[in-house]
């Protein structure tokens, strides 16, 4: 049976080894990574993965890479935002919950579980705010054609 001095050294050493092993496992799985959009091509690929028919013609990245707005020629707009170590995409159908604050657009969508996000779009924020105000008009025109 090991003595108390040996146990006093082995137990903390074993704990340290377990902590290092768990941190290496978390890193290899990409957990806790600081995921950011690097360029418009990455945003385009993510939006098309969410909706394979979506063909963006306008893309604006948040200055910190935390999200993006993408629009197509048909008036559809997709919001990309970071969610943990991944990005999620949402098709915006209304301007409800979207606020312009100088160079920032804040999205507080009524969807449960979709945390509010503020995108720093710089000078492009004004342009996006104006185009997002027309979202309800495009959705109404599409819905009239389906009735």
N, C-alpha and C positions, 0 to 999 in steps of 0.2 A: 504494500500500500504506500503510495507516494506521501511524502511529508507535507506539512502545511506550506512550507516555503515553495516547494515545487508546484503545488496547486495555485498558490498566489501568483505565480509567473505563467503557468499554462492556461488558466482560464482567461485572463485578459488577452493573451497572445492568440488563443483560439477565437475569441470574439473579434479581434482585429482582422484575422484572416477571413472570417465569415463576412465582415463588412466590406472588405476589399473585393472579395469574390462577387458579392451582390452588386456592388457598384460597377464592376466590369460587365456583369450580365446585363444590367440596365443600360449601360452605354452601348453594348453590342445590339440590343433590341431597339435602340433609338429613343428610349424613354428619357424624358426631361430635356430633349434637344431643343435648341432655340431655332425653330423652323421659321424661315422667312422666304418670301418670293424674291428670286434673284433677277428675273427679267420678264418682259412681256411674253416671251415664248413659253415660259413655264406656266404663266397664268392662262394662256391660251390652251395649253395641253390639259390643265386641270379642269377648265370650263368644258372642254370638249369631252373629257372623260365623264363629266356629270351629265352632259346632254350631247350625244354624238351628232345631232343635227345642227347644233349651234355653231355658227361661223362668225366669230367676232371681227368687227371692222374698226372698233375703237377700244383701246385698252389703256387704263390709267392705274398705275401701281401706287399704293400708299408709300410715302417716302421711307418708312421704316421696314417695308416689306411685309406688313402684317395682314394685308388684304389687297383687293383690287376690284375695280368695276370694269365690266366688259359689255359692249353693246354690239348688236348686229344690225344689218340694214333693215330688218323688219321691225325695229323698235323694241326688241327684247333686250333686257338688261339682266346680267348675272352679277351677283355680289359674291366674291370669294373672301373668306375670312379664316383666320387661323382658329383651330379648335384642338387644343392639346398639341400633339406633335404632327398634326395633319391639317389639311385645308378642307373646308366644306363650301359647297356652292349652293346659292339660293337664287331662283328666278324671281325677280322683283315684278310684282303685278300692280303695285300701287305706290304712291309716294307717301302713304300714311306711315308715320313714325320716322321720317327722314327729315333732318334739320341741317341747314347750312349755318356754319359759324365761322365766318371769314374764309380761311383756306381749308376748313375741316368739314366733312360730312359725317353726321352722326346717324347711325342706323339703330333704331330701337324697334325691331319688327315685332308684330303681335304673335309671332310663332313661339309656343312654349319651348324652353330649352335653348333658344337662340339668343345668347347674351348680347347686349348692346355693344356696338363697336364704333369707334370714331376713326375715320380714314383721313390722313393728311394728304390731300391731293394737290396742294399748292394752288397755283393760278387756275388749274383745271377744275377746281371745286365749283366755281360759279357756273361753268358750262354744264357740268353734270347735274347740278341742282336744277337748272332750267329744263334739261331734258328729262329728268326724273319726274318733274311736275306733270308731264304729259303721259305718264305711264297709264293712268286710268283711262285716258282717251283711246290709246292703242288697244287695251284689253277690251274696252266696250265695242270697238269696231270689229275686233275678231269674234267676240261673242255674238254680235248681231248677225254675222255671216253664218254662224252655226245654228241659229234658231230656225 
